Amino acid sequence: MPNSLLIPLRRLAALLLAMQLSACAHSSTPQLDPRFGDAVRLAMAQQVRDPASAGNRTPVDGLDGPSAHAVMQRYRASFVEPNGQVPQPVQFMLGGGNGK
């Protein structure tokens, strides 16, 4: 390659590199509304029944162990056959009702 062509190519490459680096210097962070996210934070706060419960270290009263175990067994068994019913198979009929 002739030397006269090599110098402009180097300058062009340097210019392209400088343009790419200057594009990275521009901030791409959007300027958001100062109240952005307030609706989500409010909805999450409204779902907490007792915000002070995190500081309460007293044990929770509830079911004893055998009762809780029986409840969980019934819960898991309900997924084996819900309500003791077996779903009916799906049937499709193609064509007319006259058998042709």
All heavy atoms as an XYZ file, in Angstrom:
741
protein
N       0.850     -1.167      0.000
C       0.000      0.000      0.000
C       0.902      1.239      0.000
O       1.850      1.304      0.770
C      -0.881     -0.033      1.249
C      -2.014      0.966      1.201
S      -3.034      0.935      2.678
C      -4.041     -0.470      2.409
N       0.638      2.208     -0.844
C       1.490      3.393     -0.884
C       1.383      4.185      0.407
O       0.372      4.191      1.100
C       0.962      4.202     -2.057
C      -0.199      3.473     -2.624
C      -0.389      2.234     -1.853
N       2.472      4.860      0.726
C       2.568      5.639      1.963
C       1.591      6.810      1.949
O       1.096      7.229      2.991
C       4.001      6.133      2.138
C       4.248      6.599      3.556
O       3.471      6.289      4.460
N       5.337      7.321      3.743
N       1.269      7.341      0.777
C       0.365      8.483      0.688
C      -1.073      8.081      1.072
O      -1.858      8.897      1.530
C       0.389      9.078     -0.726
O      -0.051      8.099     -1.653
N      -1.425      6.838      0.897
C      -2.761      6.370      1.264
C      -2.822      5.947      2.737
O      -3.876      6.013      3.363
C      -3.144      5.189      0.359
C      -4.547      4.624      0.522
C      -5.591      5.694      0.206
C      -4.741      3.425     -0.367
N      -1.702      5.537      3.304
C      -1.660      5.045      4.669
C      -1.894      6.154      5.692
O      -2.588      5.942      6.692
C      -0.305      4.372      4.910
C      -0.200      3.486      6.120
C      -1.231      2.376      6.070
C       1.188      2.883      6.211
N      -1.397      7.333      5.449
C      -1.546      8.455      6.402
C      -3.017      8.875      6.532
O      -3.514      9.005      7.661
C      -0.628      9.627      5.995
C       0.836      9.217      6.181
C      -0.941     10.864      6.830
C       1.829     10.203      5.669
N      -3.768      9.072      5.445
C      -5.186      9.422      5.618
C      -6.005      8.314      6.290
O      -6.939      8.590      7.049
C      -5.685      9.669      4.202
C      -4.472      9.944      3.394
C      -3.364      9.204      4.048
N      -5.644      7.040      6.039
C      -6.360      5.941      6.697
C      -6.124      5.949      8.197
O      -7.037      5.684      8.983
C      -5.943      4.599      6.095
C      -6.550      4.251      4.743
C      -6.007      2.928      4.240
C      -8.063      4.201      4.828
N      -4.906      6.246      8.609
C      -4.611      6.330     10.048
C      -5.375      7.484     10.683
O      -5.894      7.357     11.786
C      -3.112      6.514     10.267
C      -2.320      5.271     10.037
C      -0.871      5.489     10.358
N      -0.098      4.289     10.102
C       1.213      4.236     10.071
N       1.916      5.345     10.282
N       1.829      3.111      9.842
N      -5.415      8.626      9.976
C      -6.153      9.765     10.502
C      -7.651      9.450     10.607
O      -8.307      9.810     11.579
C      -5.927     10.997      9.623
C      -4.555     11.568      9.763
C      -4.387     12.795      8.938
N      -3.026     13.304      9.051
C      -2.496     14.206      8.273
N      -3.204     14.721      7.276
N      -1.270     14.606      8.453
N      -8.170      8.746      9.611
C      -9.581      8.365      9.631
C      -9.865      7.398     10.780
O     -10.865      7.529     11.485
C      -9.974      7.733      8.294
C     -11.435      7.299      8.166
C     -12.363      8.498      8.268
C     -11.653      6.557      6.869
N      -8.964      6.450     10.999
C      -9.133      5.503     12.100
C      -9.074      6.226     13.442
O      -9.861      5.938     14.355
C      -8.072      4.417     12.027
N      -8.163      7.183     13.590
C      -8.062      7.946     14.828
C      -9.311      8.795     15.046
O      -9.808      8.912     16.172
C      -6.811      8.827     14.804
N      -9.829      9.373     13.977
C     -11.053     10.170     14.079
C     -12.244      9.302     14.487
O     -13.045      9.683     15.349
C     -11.327     10.863     12.743
C     -12.583     11.725     12.688
C     -12.439     12.915     13.617
C     -12.857     12.166     11.276
N     -12.366      8.123     13.884
C     -13.460      7.212     14.250
C     -13.353      6.757     15.704
O     -14.353      6.680     16.418
C     -13.474      6.003     13.317
C     -13.941      6.271     11.893
C     -13.774      5.023     11.043
C     -15.378      6.734     11.886
N     -12.138      6.479     16.143
C     -11.927      6.084     17.537
C     -12.302      7.214     18.481
O     -12.965      6.998     19.503
C     -10.480      5.651     17.751
C     -10.135      5.196     19.168
C     -10.919      3.938     19.522
C      -8.653      4.972     19.301
N     -11.918      8.435     18.139
C     -12.251      9.586     18.982
C     -13.771      9.807     19.025
O     -14.334     10.139     20.073
C     -11.550     10.831     18.465
N     -14.441      9.597     17.894
C     -15.896      9.769     17.875
C     -16.586      8.699     18.718
O     -17.549      8.988     19.426
C     -16.406      9.723     16.432
C     -16.042     10.960     15.635
S     -16.492     10.860     13.900
C     -18.239     10.629     13.967
N     -16.094      7.471     18.672
C     -16.689      6.409     19.478
C     -16.482      6.678     20.970
O     -17.385      6.458     21.777
C     -16.102      5.055     19.096
C     -16.587      4.550     17.770
C     -15.952      3.221     17.403
O     -14.949      2.808     17.980
N     -16.532      2.552     16.417
N     -15.313      7.122     21.335
C     -15.054      7.420     22.744
C     -15.865      8.611     23.227
O     -16.321      8.644     24.369
C     -13.558      7.667     22.964
C     -12.676      6.431     22.843
C     -11.205      6.817     22.976
C     -13.058      5.387     23.878
N     -16.077      9.593     22.373
C     -16.883     10.743     22.787
C     -18.347     10.351     22.948
O     -19.063     10.920     23.770
C     -16.744     11.883     21.780
O     -17.335     11.523     20.546
N     -18.802      9.356     22.191
C     -20.182      8.882     22.354
C     -20.354      8.194     23.692
O     -21.417      8.263     24.316
C     -20.541      7.936     21.220
N     -19.312      7.541     24.188
C     -19.387      6.879     25.489
C     -19.367      7.890     26.630
O     -19.836      7.597     27.730
C     -18.227      5.909     25.666
S     -18.292      4.517     24.526
N     -18.810      9.046     26.404
C     -18.704     10.038     27.460
C     -20.045     10.692     27.765
O     -20.259     11.205     28.856
C     -17.686     11.106     27.071
N     -20.968     10.655     26.813
C     -22.277     11.254     27.028
C     -23.063     10.414     28.014
O     -23.129      9.202     27.913
C     -23.036     11.355     25.707
C     -24.396     11.943     25.849
N     -24.601     13.248     26.205
C     -25.626     11.400     25.714
C     -25.904     13.475     26.272
N     -26.541     12.363     25.971
N     -23.678     11.033     28.992
C     -24.447     10.318     30.003
C     -25.727      9.777     29.385
O     -26.488     10.502     28.763
C     -24.787     11.261     31.153
O     -25.619     10.595     32.070
N     -25.952      8.479     29.572
C     -27.161      7.873     29.038
C     -28.215      7.657     30.122
O     -29.237      7.043     29.874
C     -26.822      6.543     28.366
O     -26.296      5.661     29.337
N     -27.957      8.128     31.332
C     -28.923      7.977     32.410
C     -30.072      8.948     32.187
O     -29.862     10.149     32.056
C     -28.257      8.275     33.770
O     -27.135      7.420     33.909
C     -29.232      8.049     34.899
N     -31.299      8.445     32.153
C     -32.425      9.350     31.912
C     -32.712     10.215     33.136
O     -32.455      9.821     34.271
C     -33.582      8.391     31.640
C     -33.207      7.130     32.320
C     -31.711      7.058     32.270
N     -33.227     11.383     32.883
C     -33.642     12.273     33.962
C     -35.068     11.900     34.334
O     -36.008     12.233     33.623
C     -33.537     13.741     33.506
C     -32.130     14.160     33.143
C     -31.194     14.074     34.335
O     -31.569     14.374     35.461
N     -29.964     13.660     34.073
N     -35.233     11.193     35.444
C     -36.535     10.690     35.836
C     -37.242     11.677     36.745
O     -36.626     12.533     37.376
C     -36.386      9.349     36.548
C     -35.732      8.245     35.733
C     -35.540      7.008     36.578
C     -36.548      7.919     34.507
N     -38.535     11.490     36.835
C     -39.363     12.268     37.731
C     -38.897     12.014     39.168
O     -38.595     10.878     39.537
C     -40.824     11.823     37.551
C     -41.796     12.629     38.381
O     -41.405     13.672     38.911
O     -42.966     12.210     38.473
N     -38.817     13.049     40.012
C     -38.357     12.824     41.390
C     -39.263     11.865     42.172
O     -38.836     11.258     43.143
C     -38.377     14.204     42.027
C     -38.638     15.179     40.958
C     -39.042     14.450     39.730
N     -40.517     11.702     41.757
C     -41.435     10.810     42.457
C     -41.504      9.442     41.784
O     -42.401      8.652     42.080
C     -42.820     11.443     42.496
C     -42.842     12.725     43.312
C     -44.192     13.370     43.333
N     -45.218     12.400     43.710
C     -46.499     12.545     43.427
N     -46.917     13.607     42.774
N     -47.363     11.637     43.794
N     -40.559      9.142     40.903
C     -40.533      7.864     40.202
C     -40.403      6.723     41.205
O     -39.518      6.711     42.040
C     -39.363      7.822     39.213
C     -39.293      6.562     38.410
C     -40.129      6.373     37.334
C     -38.392      5.565     38.722
C     -40.075      5.214     36.580
C     -38.323      4.410     37.981
C     -39.168      4.232     36.911
N     -41.303      5.745     41.138
C     -41.257      4.590     42.029
C     -42.089      4.740     43.286
O     -42.198      3.798     44.061
N     -42.670      5.917     43.508
C     -43.471      6.114     44.719
C     -44.677      5.193     44.750
O     -45.058      4.693     45.813
C     -43.941      7.568     44.833
C     -42.818      8.499     45.270
O     -41.735      7.993     45.632
O     -43.038      9.726     45.249
N     -45.300      4.938     43.616
C     -46.488      4.089     43.576
C     -46.146      2.660     43.990
O     -46.901      2.027     44.728
C     -47.105      4.107     42.180
N     -44.999      2.164     43.543
C     -44.596      0.808     43.904
C     -44.282      0.731     45.391
O     -44.705     -0.200     46.084
C     -43.382      0.367     43.059
C     -42.840     -0.970     43.522
C     -43.746      0.308     41.600
N     -43.541      1.711     45.905
C     -43.216      1.708     47.329
C     -44.470      1.827     48.183
O     -44.597      1.184     49.229
C     -42.235      2.830     47.637
C     -40.814      2.519     47.183
C     -39.834      3.569     47.669
N     -39.964      4.826     46.940
C     -39.401      5.080     45.766
N     -38.678      4.149     45.184
N     -39.555      6.246     45.175
N     -45.445      2.641     47.747
C     -46.695      2.785     48.485
C     -47.482      1.477     48.475
O     -48.013      1.055     49.504
C     -47.534      3.914     47.891
C     -48.899      4.136     48.526
C     -48.733      4.582     49.974
C     -49.686      5.164     47.749
N     -47.567      0.819     47.323
C     -48.294     -0.449     47.240
C     -47.653     -1.510     48.124
O     -48.345     -2.282     48.786
C     -48.347     -0.930     45.795
N     -46.330     -1.548     48.164
C     -45.653     -2.518     49.026
C     -45.902     -2.199     50.498
O     -46.128     -3.106     51.309
C     -44.157     -2.532     48.720
C     -43.831     -3.167     47.392
S     -42.097     -3.062     46.939
C     -41.322     -3.960     48.254
N     -45.884     -0.927     50.873
C     -46.114     -0.549     52.264
C     -47.539     -0.850     52.693
O     -47.789     -1.207     53.844
C     -45.803      0.933     52.449
N     -48.495     -0.732     51.773
C     -49.888     -0.997     52.116
C     -50.166     -2.482     52.299
O     -51.183     -2.846     52.873
C     -50.808     -0.430     51.036
C     -50.885      1.076     51.059
C     -51.696      1.636     49.912
O     -51.890      0.988     48.897
N     -52.159      2.860     50.072
N     -49.281     -3.347     51.838
C     -49.475     -4.776     51.991
C     -48.930     -5.293     53.318
O     -49.141     -6.457     53.659
C     -48.816     -5.525     50.835
C     -49.477     -5.247     49.513
C     -48.773     -5.910     48.362
O     -48.062     -6.886     48.530
N     -48.960     -5.382     47.170
N     -48.247     -4.468     54.060
C     -47.711     -4.863     55.355
C     -48.763     -4.563     56.414
O     -49.183     -3.418     56.578
C     -46.390     -4.111     55.655
C     -45.884     -4.466     57.039
C     -45.357     -4.440     54.605
N     -49.188     -5.592     57.132
C     -50.252     -5.403     58.117
C     -49.754     -4.641     59.329
O     -50.432     -3.751     59.836
C     -50.793     -6.771     58.529
C     -51.933     -6.677     59.475
C     -52.505     -8.034     59.733
N     -53.612     -7.939     60.649
C     -54.257     -8.962     61.111
N     -53.911    -10.167     60.754
N     -55.253     -8.809     61.944
N     -48.597     -5.018     59.840
C     -48.060     -4.382     61.043
C     -46.591     -4.047     60.793
O     -45.728     -4.905     60.931
C     -48.204     -5.320     62.240
C     -47.734     -4.681     63.532
O     -47.529     -3.455     63.560
O     -47.572     -5.419     64.514
N     -46.284     -2.806     60.430
C     -44.888     -2.468     60.131
C     -43.954     -2.637     61.325
O     -42.765     -2.863     61.158
C     -44.948     -0.999     59.708
C     -46.371     -0.753     59.350
C     -47.183     -1.697     60.152
N     -44.475     -2.555     62.547
C     -43.624     -2.678     63.737
C     -43.385     -4.133     64.111
O     -42.689     -4.408     65.092
C     -44.278     -1.932     64.895
N     -43.931     -5.083     63.366
C     -43.794     -6.492     63.735
C     -42.362     -6.999     63.586
O     -42.005     -8.007     64.192
C     -44.738     -7.350     62.904
O     -44.370     -7.283     61.545
N     -41.552     -6.345     62.814
C     -40.168     -6.790     62.654
C     -39.401     -6.688     63.957
O     -38.489     -7.468     64.223
C     -39.473     -5.980     61.567
N     -39.764     -5.747     64.806
C     -39.081     -5.588     66.087
C     -39.660     -6.449     67.189
O     -39.087     -6.544     68.275
N     -40.787     -7.102     66.971
C     -41.433     -7.935     67.974
C     -40.814     -9.325     67.954
O     -40.940    -10.057     66.983
C     -42.937     -8.009     67.689
C     -43.687     -8.740     68.765
O     -43.113     -9.199     69.741
N     -44.985     -8.838     68.578
N     -40.144     -9.711     69.025
C     -39.440    -10.995     69.077
C     -40.175    -12.047     69.909
O     -39.616    -13.092     70.203
C     -38.031    -10.802     69.644
C     -37.169     -9.918     68.783
C     -36.863    -10.613     67.493
N     -36.076     -9.753     66.633
C     -36.020     -9.884     65.342
N     -36.688    -10.808     64.744
N     -35.284     -9.068     64.625
N     -41.414    -11.810     70.318
C     -42.147    -12.807     71.083
C     -42.600    -13.926     70.150
O     -42.915    -13.683     68.982
C     -43.380    -12.182     71.775
O     -44.225    -11.605     70.782
C     -42.968    -11.112     72.758
N     -42.652    -15.172     70.652
C     -43.065    -16.276     69.783
C     -44.527    -16.146     69.367
O     -45.348    -15.610     70.085
C     -42.861    -17.518     70.639
C     -42.331    -17.072     71.939
C     -42.252    -15.596     71.959
N     -44.819    -16.657     68.203
C     -46.164    -16.583     67.655
C     -46.967    -17.770     68.162
O     -46.500    -18.909     68.149
C     -46.104    -16.592     66.113
C     -47.490    -16.572     65.524
C     -45.285    -15.428     65.619
N     -48.192    -17.524     68.617
C     -49.083    -18.603     69.020
C     -49.774    -19.134     67.775
O     -50.214    -18.384     66.920
C     -50.129    -18.099     70.011
C     -49.500    -17.661     71.330
O     -48.452    -18.234     71.677
O     -50.054    -16.765     71.985
N     -49.884    -20.445     67.681
C     -50.530    -21.032     66.512
C     -50.856    -22.481     66.778
O     -51.137    -22.872     67.901
N     -50.816    -23.283     65.760
C     -51.113    -24.700     65.883
C     -49.964    -25.439     66.533
O     -48.798    -25.066     66.373
C     -51.366    -25.305     64.502
C     -52.611    -24.848     63.749
C     -52.617    -25.449     62.361
C     -53.857    -25.248     64.503
N     -50.311    -26.516     67.227
C     -49.260    -27.381     67.748
C     -48.729    -28.246     66.595
O     -49.304    -28.281     65.509
C     -49.788    -28.242     68.891
C     -50.945    -29.119     68.471
O     -51.579    -28.797     67.452
O     -51.207    -30.119     69.161
N     -47.643    -28.935     66.830
C     -46.989    -29.702     65.780
C     -47.857    -30.752     65.118
O     -47.951    -30.804     63.892
N     -48.523    -31.653     65.890
C     -49.332    -32.696     65.238
C     -50.492    -32.122     64.420
O     -50.806    -32.629     63.336
C     -49.847    -33.543     66.406
C     -48.857    -33.321     67.500
C     -48.379    -31.915     67.322
N     -51.129    -31.079     64.910
C     -52.235    -30.479     64.157
C     -51.731    -29.855     62.863
O     -52.351    -29.998     61.800
C     -52.939    -29.413     64.994
O     -53.489    -29.980     66.153
N     -50.623    -29.151     62.927
C     -50.056    -28.538     61.723
C     -49.640    -29.600     60.716
O     -49.831    -29.442     59.506
C     -48.868    -27.668     62.095
N     -49.107    -30.721     61.207
C     -48.710    -31.812     60.323
C     -49.937    -32.398     59.619
O     -49.894    -32.672     58.403
C     -47.975    -32.887     61.128
C     -47.451    -34.011     60.298
N     -46.427    -33.858     59.405
C     -47.832    -35.312     60.217
C     -46.189    -35.005     58.801
N     -47.033    -35.915     59.285
N     -51.041    -32.595     60.351
C     -52.261    -33.137     59.751
C     -52.823    -32.183     58.705
O     -53.295    -32.609     57.645
C     -53.302    -33.408     60.836
N     -52.776    -30.890     58.988
C     -53.256    -29.897     58.018
C     -52.437    -29.970     56.734
O     -52.982    -29.958     55.625
C     -53.213    -28.479     58.628
C     -53.404    -27.425     57.563
C     -54.254    -28.341     59.714
N     -51.134    -30.076     56.859
C     -50.278    -30.123     55.675
C     -50.493    -31.420     54.891
O     -50.442    -31.419     53.655
C     -48.802    -29.973     56.071
C     -48.432    -28.576     56.511
S     -48.874    -27.304     55.318
C     -47.904    -27.755     53.917
N     -50.733    -32.529     55.578
C     -51.011    -33.778     54.861
C     -52.297    -33.671     54.053
O     -52.360    -34.108     52.900
C     -51.104    -34.942     55.845
C     -49.764    -35.442     56.310
C     -49.905    -36.627     57.252
O     -50.932    -36.798     57.899
N     -48.859    -37.428     57.327
N     -53.344    -33.087     54.646
C     -54.603    -32.916     53.914
C     -54.411    -31.961     52.740
O     -54.973    -32.161     51.664
C     -55.685    -32.376     54.850
C     -56.331    -33.444     55.690
C     -57.541    -32.876     56.388
N     -57.172    -31.683     57.140
C     -57.262    -31.544     58.463
N     -57.749    -32.521     59.174
N     -56.893    -30.446     59.054
N     -53.612    -30.925     52.939
C     -53.358    -29.951     51.867
C     -52.661    -30.618     50.693
O     -53.041    -30.448     49.539
C     -52.523    -28.801     52.427
C     -52.063    -27.811     51.396
C     -52.954    -26.917     50.816
C     -50.733    -27.753     50.994
C     -52.537    -26.007     49.870
C     -50.308    -26.853     50.053
C     -51.213    -25.979     49.496
O     -50.795    -25.087     48.559
N     -51.626    -31.395     50.983
C     -50.897    -32.067     49.902
C     -51.758    -33.124     49.212
O     -51.663    -33.324     48.003
C     -49.620    -32.687     50.452
C     -48.596    -31.647     50.842
C     -47.301    -32.262     51.314
N     -46.391    -31.242     51.753
C     -45.869    -31.172     52.978
N     -46.175    -32.089     53.876
N     -45.047    -30.198     53.301
N     -52.597    -33.820     49.984
C     -53.466    -34.847     49.398
C     -54.538    -34.222     48.506
O     -55.051    -34.885     47.598
C     -54.117    -35.671     50.502
N     -54.868    -32.963     48.726
C     -55.899    -32.329     47.909
C     -55.452    -32.138     46.465
O     -56.278    -31.976     45.575
C     -56.299    -30.976     48.512
O     -55.263    -30.028     48.341
N     -54.159    -32.191     46.215
C     -53.655    -32.027     44.858
C     -53.613    -33.344     44.098
O     -53.474    -33.349     42.884
C     -52.266    -31.381     44.857
C     -52.284    -29.953     45.275
C     -51.894    -29.580     46.545
C     -52.726    -28.977     44.409
C     -51.925    -28.252     46.929
C     -52.762    -27.652     44.778
C     -52.363    -27.297     46.051
N     -53.718    -34.470     44.801
C     -53.690    -35.766     44.131
C     -54.975    -35.940     43.340
O     -54.960    -36.187     42.137
C     -53.506    -36.898     45.155
C     -53.586    -38.252     44.472
C     -52.175    -36.740     45.868
N     -56.123    -35.816     43.983
C     -57.418    -35.868     43.324
C     -58.279    -34.774     43.931
O     -58.894    -34.977     44.973
C     -58.082    -37.234     43.520
C     -57.481    -38.339     42.701
C     -58.288    -39.620     42.818
O     -59.492    -39.535     43.102
O     -57.702    -40.675     42.626
N     -58.306    -33.601     43.333
C     -59.099    -32.517     43.919
C     -60.578    -32.872     43.951
O     -61.156    -33.262     42.943
C     -58.822    -31.314     43.030
C     -58.147    -31.843     41.821
C     -57.648    -33.210     42.130
N     -61.182    -32.790     45.114
C     -62.607    -33.067     45.346
C     -63.000    -34.480     44.939
O     -64.161    -34.761     44.703
C     -63.498    -32.065     44.603
C     -63.274    -30.660     45.083
O     -62.952    -30.455     46.252
N     -63.418    -29.701     44.204
N     -62.060    -35.392     44.809
C     -62.365    -36.771     44.462
C     -62.897    -36.944     43.052
O     -63.486    -37.962     42.735
N     -62.718    -35.968     42.196
C     -63.251    -36.036     40.839
C     -62.129    -36.227     39.838
O     -61.051    -35.675     39.985
C     -64.010    -34.757     40.495
C     -65.203    -34.510     41.377
C     -65.859    -33.182     41.063
O     -65.380    -32.445     40.200
N     -66.933    -32.880     41.751
N     -62.405    -37.019     38.839
C     -61.456    -37.222     37.757
C     -61.940    -36.389     36.577
O     -63.110    -36.457     36.207
C     -61.382    -38.717     37.366
C     -60.438    -38.928     36.202
C     -60.974    -39.542     38.567
N     -61.101    -35.575     35.978
C     -61.553    -34.746     34.864
C     -61.955    -35.589     33.665
O     -61.373    -36.628     33.380
C     -60.348    -33.869     34.545
C     -59.182    -34.579     35.106
C     -59.694    -35.378     36.280
N     -62.985    -35.140     32.976
C     -63.476    -35.826     31.792
C     -62.516    -35.586     30.629
O     -61.970    -34.496     30.490
C     -64.868    -35.311     31.420
C     -65.930    -35.614     32.462
C     -66.175    -37.112     32.610
O     -66.154    -37.842     31.634
N     -66.371    -37.560     33.839
N     -62.314    -36.604     29.783
C     -61.433    -36.388     28.635
C     -62.070    -35.411     27.641
O     -63.289    -35.346     27.503
C     -61.284    -37.780     28.019
C     -62.451    -38.549     28.522
C     -62.829    -37.969     29.848
N     -61.220    -34.675     26.971
C     -61.685    -33.708     25.983
C     -61.950    -34.438     24.678
O     -61.125    -35.218     24.207
C     -60.635    -32.598     25.776
C     -61.079    -31.633     24.718
C     -60.346    -31.902     27.083
N     -63.133    -34.204     24.091
C     -63.474    -34.863     22.836
C     -63.725    -33.798     21.771
O     -64.393    -32.789     22.041
C     -64.736    -35.714     22.999
C     -64.566    -36.857     23.954
C     -65.829    -37.677     24.118
O     -66.870    -37.325     23.586
N     -65.729    -38.771     24.842
N     -63.206    -34.039     20.598
C     -63.405    -33.138     19.472
C     -64.189    -33.876     18.405
O     -63.951    -35.052     18.123
C     -62.070    -32.684     18.871
C     -61.265    -31.829     19.792
C     -60.191    -32.350     20.492
C     -61.586    -30.501     19.974
C     -59.448    -31.548     21.332
C     -60.864    -29.698     20.820
C     -59.782    -30.236     21.497
N     -65.150    -33.196     17.802
C     -65.896    -33.799     16.713
C     -65.629    -32.979     15.460
O     -65.876    -31.783     15.426
C     -67.398    -33.796     17.009
C     -68.188    -34.503     15.929
S     -69.807    -35.028     16.422
C     -70.730    -33.536     16.390
N     -65.076    -33.636     14.470
C     -64.780    -32.985     13.201
C     -65.846    -33.328     12.193
O     -66.337    -34.452     12.130
C     -63.418    -33.413     12.693
C     -62.235    -33.140     13.644
C     -60.964    -33.729     13.078
C     -62.081    -31.657     13.847
N     -66.212    -32.383     11.405
C     -67.205    -32.623     10.365
C     -68.607    -32.393     10.887
O     -68.836    -31.864     11.962
N     -69.569    -32.833     10.126
C     -70.968    -32.617     10.486
C     -71.487    -33.694     11.414
O     -70.823    -34.681     11.730
N     -72.705    -33.531     11.875
C     -73.298    -34.468     12.789
C     -73.991    -35.643     12.097
O     -74.554    -36.501     12.744
N     -73.950    -35.722     10.760
C     -74.671    -36.784     10.062
C     -73.783    -38.000      9.780
O     -74.191    -38.894      9.075
C     -75.297    -36.257      8.773
C     -74.275    -35.659      7.833
O     -73.089    -35.706      8.108
N     -74.742    -35.100      6.722
N     -72.565    -38.034     10.280
C     -71.725    -39.218     10.139
C     -70.968    -39.294      8.833
O     -70.404    -40.307      8.514
N     -70.994    -38.279      8.015
C     -70.258    -38.316      6.745
C     -68.964    -37.582      6.840
O     -68.729    -36.709      7.528
C     -71.090    -37.705      5.632
C     -72.284    -38.576      5.311
C     -73.000    -38.001      4.125
C     -74.215    -38.834      3.804
N     -74.931    -38.341      2.686
